[in-house]
């Protein structure tokens, strides 16, 4: 065991410093500063190098965390980076936005023993930024390109991870996306204060330099039919994600100034990218000077409340039907929101939207937690005679996302879906009900984490490779 490790008893946990609340509330820049090299080494040296690395076990990508922490502590930064990226196509993204408190860091052995977790995410981010800075990241060299092509529908994390892995295997790759920029949720859903857009655009530029073709502003069923794409490519991956907002059917839902979360976040992110956004510019999708009520308790709700603060809202309230301990969102994000002045109204559920044409008031009721439901979470039950009202000029619904009806959008009835609307795919091969058509990410698992999408994209690449090799072998035998 290296003498540089096991220092968790002598050295306390330390995260990179946050920018001050007054400073960060005025802009959309990332709130965490970078580790300096010495701090990254010191914090990495706290790793206990335990026999069963629960951090790795609880990472969807099975990142070899103890080994790259050891290399970082020893100052072998390029080796540490190479090991971290060997299992992760976007370590700079995961280091910023993964809910480490629920995954690797939350299951760190020294955290469980009361010494405070190793700050794994911050070290991961530090290593990847060092790699970009020192030009350790080089485009994939394809010397013997295979005359087989894969069409990938969706340029989010699942599609991008699959594209990179298949390019490493020498295939021709074309990525199709409905938006004008690649990146999906990473570009238009997640705010800059968590993930600055230059980080994503830098990764897209790298993938283009690898020889991957991107076709933007492309809608399957409009610009080309799904059948035309199948005829053009030897295999297809569907990685569209899930974008259809879940609705809340309440009286007054048709009032103006009630919006789904993605409309609000996309407008803000587009504005940050320098786009002309009419609904933002005319004040409709801008929280400035307004009393904002966000309904929901996940990470998307946290993105909305914290974006509203930065847009200079008059007040920002988050309405959630369970308590703080039962929120689905990251505890770290809730803490950041509380620091920034967001008011959380726990155990509360909206009942009616009130107003004349525009929303003016949210009528809600207090809730209490009953017995666990089928998911294992305690079910919220309305308390009698507990109604109250909240003033609101803008209501944002952050209630989660469902899949769009892809068989209808793609005009492809042979694409079968589950009762939740997600695509049916073989658990082992990730192949859909159409031979040669695969699926990955949220479109098969439902709304989930970026790290799971990357995992699915990598697995899909392996399965597509097996499928195409088998297809080639059959063709050669027939010939």
Protein Blocks (a to p, Z undefined) as FASTA:
>chain_A
ZZkgoklmmpccdddddddfklmmmpccdfbdcddfklmmmmmmmpgoiablfklmmpmn
lpafklmmmmmmnopamlmmmmmmmmocblmlmmmmocfklmmmmmgfklmnonopadfk
lmmmmmmmmmmmnopaccdddfbdcfbdcddehjbfklmmmmmmmmmnopacddddfbfb
ehijmmmmmcfklocfklmmmmmmmmmmnopacdehiaehilpcfklmmmmpmbdcddeb
pabdcddddehklpghiacfklmmmmmmmmmnopacfklmnommpcghiacddedjbfkl
mmmmmmmmmnopabdcdddfbdfklpcbdfklmmmmmmnopacdehiacfbdcdehiafb
dcddddddddddfkopacddddehiaccdddfbdcddebjcdddfklmnopaklccdfko
pacddfklopafbehiacehjllnopadfklmmmmmmmmmmmmmmmmmmmmmmmmmmZZ
